[in-house]
């Protein structure tokens, strides 16, 4: 049995991942951005061990959430599932980028880290100077490239952790819309597989997966100097340095 924490697990892919892992007999801790959403999360997954509350658009609440996670002990896996799409650019950057950076930096190192990105990251650009000067230029695609960059930086710096990224596809969730063409089950099975499977295919790091297969990703994510600039930038904003 593994112990897993999943951000953004009140609905969508996070909730479905939690349901799947609980059915497999794993110990799952949920996350929601508000107490009301937390109650909804528990109704959907009454077998969860706990639900933690924290608004990931708020840096201090995200730091506090990481502290609450640590109070529950060391986790085997953390799935960074939470994300926003149709939102102001500053909220996209806070939730999609700064939150996983902070949670990764503060939560005690798990054995496995899974970051949800998107095929749209291929259209993203790592333009940190624009973040500093004009937050409104940050796109969803950019944010998902930064998530992948974080994943690759973790894989490079923490050799004792399996750090991988997942493109769940365009699936029919609240975010994806009813007309989304990809398979919903395949949308969440890769992150649950990476979190708990004993398959040798998951015992890798610094990889980008789509439907349980490694795929080509934006090469900007592999640029070590860009990774380090990104980590330093996040440290400057949040006041939290990435633990080497």
N, C-alpha and C positions, 0 to 999 in steps of 0.2 A: 504493500500500500504506500502510495506517495502522498505528500502534503503539498497542495498547490494553491497559489493565490492568483486570482484572475481579476484584472481591472476591468471596469465597465461591464460587469456581469449581471446587471439588472434586466437586460433584454438583448436581443440580437445574437450575434455570434458568441459573445461572452456568456450569455445565459445558456445557450445551446451547448457550448463547450463544458460548462459546469454540470449540466444535466448528464452529459455523456460520461464525464469522469466520476460523478457520484454513482451512477449506475454500475460503473466498473469497480466500485468499492474504495475509491480514493477519498482522502480527506480534503475537502475543498472549502476555501474561504472566499467569500464573495466581496464585491466592492460596488458601491453606488455613490452617486454624487450628493444625495440628500437622504434624510431619514425616511421620507415618503417613498422614494425610489428603493431604499433599502428594504422596506416592508414588502414592496412588490417583488423584489428579488427573492426574498425568503418564501413568499407564496409560491413562486415558480419552482424553487428548489429547496423544499423544506428539509432535505437531507444534508444541507450544507452545515459546516461546523460553526460558521459565524458570518456576519456581514459587517464590513467596515465602511465608514462614511467619510467622504472627502471630495470636495469640488476641485478637480484637477486643473481648472482654469485659474485657481488661486495658489500661488507659490507656497504660502504659509500652510494652507490646508493640505497641500501635497506633502510637505515636510512632516506635518503632524500625522498624516496617514502612514507614512513610512515608519514612523515611530510606533504606531499601533501594530503594524505588521510585525515589527521586531519583538514586541511584547508577547507575541504568540509563538516565538521560537524560530528556528531556522527552517526554511521551506526547501523542498526538493526541487520545485519549479515555480517560476513566476511567468505568467502569460500577460504581456503588456498589450491588452486587447483594446482598451478605451481609445476612442478617437472621435473627432467631429469633422464634418464635411461642409455643410451649408452653414457657415458661421463667419463672423468677422475675422480678419487675418490674425489679429493679436490673440484671439481665442484659439484659432487653429494652431498657432505656434505654441501657446501655453499647454494645451491639452495633448497635442500630437507629438510634441518634441520635448519641451521642458519637463513635463510630468514624467515620462519614462526615463529621462536623464536623472532627475532627482531621485526617483524610486530606485533606480539601479544603483545610484551612488550611496544611498542611505540604508537600504534594506540589506541585511546580512546576506552574503553571497549564497545563492542557491546552487544546486548542481546544474540546473538547466534554466536558460533564459530564452523566451520566445517573444519576438517582437512582430506585431502585425503591421505590415506595410501595405503597398498596393502596386498593381501594375502601372498605375499612373506615375509612380516614382521615375519611370523612364523619361518622362517629360519634365522632370524637376531639375533645378539647378542649385548648386551649393553656392549661394551668393550672400555670404555673411555680412558683407558691407552694407547690403540693402536692408538686412534685418536691423542693423544699428541705426540707419538713417531714416528708413521709411518702412515701417512694419506692414503697411497696406500692400506692399508688393509681394509679400509672401503668399504663395499659392498652396493649395492642398497637395499638389504634386511635389512641390519643394519640401513640404513637411514630411512627406513619406520617404523622400530621399534622405533627409536628415535622420529619420528613424533607422533606416538601413545603415547609414554611416555610424550611428551609435552602436548598432549591433556588431558591425565589423570592428570598431574600435575595442569593444568589450572582448570580442574573440581574440584580438591581437594581444591585449594587455592581461587578460585573465585566462591563462592557459589551462586552468583547472576547472573551467566552466564551459559547458556546451552552449554557445550563444548563436542562435539562428533566427532568420526572418521568414515570414510567411506572407505570401500574397493569397488571400482567401478567394479571390475572384470577385466578379460583379454578381453578387447574390441577392435574392429577394428579401432583404431585411428592411427595417424602417429607413436606414441610411441608403441602401441600394435601390429601394423602390420595388413595387410589385412586378414590374416588367423586366427586372434584371434577368439575364439569360443563363447565368451559371447555376450549378447544382448547390442547393443550400447545405446538404449534408457534407459534401466535399469542401464547403466553405469553412467548416469548423473541425473536420476530422484531422487535418494536418497538424494543427497546433496541439490537439490532444495527444496525437501520436508522438510528436516531438517531446511532449512533457513527460510521458510515462512509459513509452515502449522500450523493450529490451532489444529491439531490432538493431542490428549493427548499422543500418542506414541512418539512424538518428544520432549515432555516437560520433558526430562531426561538429565542427564549429566554423563560424563565418560563412555560412551557406544561406542561399535564398531559395525557398521552396514554393512550389505551386502544385497543389494536389499530390503531395507526397513525393514529388520529383524535384530535383535541383534544376533551376532555370538560370539563364543569363540575366544579369542585372546591370544597372547603370555603373560603369567603371569609376565614376567620381566617388562612389562609396568606398572604394579600395585605396584611395589616395591618402597615404599616411599623414602628410602635412595638412591636408584638409581635415582629416579626423582630429588631429591635435588642435587645430585652430577652432574647430567646432566645440571640442571639450572645454577649451579655455574660454570660449565665448559664453557657453552655458554656465561656467563657474562665475564669470563676471556678473551675469544677470542674477543668478540665484544665491551666490555666496557660498555654494557648496562645491568643493573640488572633487573630481573623480578619483577614488582611491586606487592607486597603482597596485 
